[in-house]
Amino acid sequence: MSIVNPELPGAVVLDLYAGSGALGLEALSRGAERAEFVDVSTAAINAIAANGQALGAVDRMRIHRGDALRFVQKLPEGAFDVAFADPPYGLGMAPKIAAHWLRVPFARILGVEHDQHEMMPEGGDTRTYGGTAITIFRVDHEARG
């Protein structure tokens, strides 16, 4: 989160494969204007709603139940300022989300958490933390080449 912290004040944030909603809720706590959450699990949707209620953030949230990849495939370029994706490991979803973003950058910044051994498309900045890696894609980096 600290990598994108300067981008969060006033941002519109997307939390894909949201789980408990921790990434989007943290972004709200760091000054994001609003956050949208996407997860396919009913339990996750309920957790996001409960966590948002507990933090007093419900008025700045929108929750979508559905497949995250299908959700982003409907988004236009620039729909969000910052997007986070934390897909389940081992299913190939992280590179699919990143590849779609490279075709249609639906956020200025996309951060994807993935297994360190998962091959991501070129163009991102990857940082490894134990067995986990986070790859950050930025529109400004893509525009440069």
N, C-alpha and C positions, 0 to 999 in steps of 0.2 A: 504494500500500500504506500510505503514511503516513497517509492520510485515515482508515483504519479501524484503524490500529495499536492504539489504546487498547482496542478490542474483541477483540483476538486472544488474549490470555492465557486459557487454559482453554477456548477456543472449539472448536466442532465446525464444520469448514470444508468447503465444497463447491467444487471447481474444475471448471467446465464448459468444454467445448472445451479441455481441459487442455493439449494439445500436449506440451511437455516436462515439464509439471507445475510450472513455475516459481512460479506464484502460490500454489498449495497448499503447496509445499515451503517457500517463503518464510514463509508463515503459520506453519508448524510451527516454523521457526527463530525466530519471534517469539513463541513460547509457546502456539500452538494445541495443544489436547489431541490432536486427530486430524484427518485430512483424507481426503476421498473425492474421487476423480478420475474424470471421465467424458470419454471421447473415442471416436470411431468408428474411428480409424485404428490398425491393428496396430502400425505404426512408432511412433506416439505412445505406445501402451500399453507397448511395450518400453522406450522412452526414460524414461517415468515410473518404471517398475520399476527400471531401471538407476540413475537419478538418486536415487531413494529409498534404494537399496542403498548407493550411494556416500556418502550423507549419514547413513547409519545410522538412517533414519527408517521403515523397512519395518514395524516393529511398530505404528506409529501411522497406517498408510495402508490404504486400500482402493481398488482400481482397478476400474472398470466399463468394459467395452467396449460402446459403444452410442451411439445418438443422444441428445444432451443434452436436446433439447426433449421427446422422449418420456420420458426419465428423470425430468425435473422434473414432468411431468404425472401421475406416479404418487406424488409426494410429498405428505404431509399438510402442513398449515400448521404452521410452526415446527419442521420437521425438522432444520434447521441453524441455527447462530448467524450465520454469515457465508457468503455465496456469491459467487464470482467467475465471470464469463462473458466469454470472449474469442473470440466466434464469428468465422468468416471474414467479411470485409467484402463488401458488395455482394449478399448473399443474403437480406437481410431477417430474419436470425435474431436480431439484438440486440433489435429492438422486439418480436419474438414472445416471447422469454424474459421481457422486462420486462412485457409485457401479461399473460402468465400469472402472473407474480409478483404483479401488482396484484390479480388474482382470488384467488390462493391464495399468500399470502406464505410460501413454503417456507423462508425464512431471515429473521432479524430485519433483516439488511442484505444487499442485493444490489448488487454493483458490476459494471457492464457496460461493457466497452471496445468502442468502435465508431468508424466513420468520422465525422468532425465534421459531415458533411452529412446523416447518417442521422437521420431524424425519430424521436425516442423518445417514448413516452407521457408525459403530464404526471405530475408528482409526484416527480421526481427532481432531484438537484442535479448539474448538468453542469459539468465542467471540461474545457477544451480545451488540448491540448498539441500544437502543430503541426497536422497533419492528423488527429490522433487525439483522440477525446473519451472521457471516462469519466463515466458517469452513475451516481450512487449513490442507491439507494432505501432508505429506512429505515421500518420498521414504525411507529415513533413519529411520523414525519412524516405517514404515511398516516392514522393514527388522529386526527390533529389536523384533517385536513380536506382 
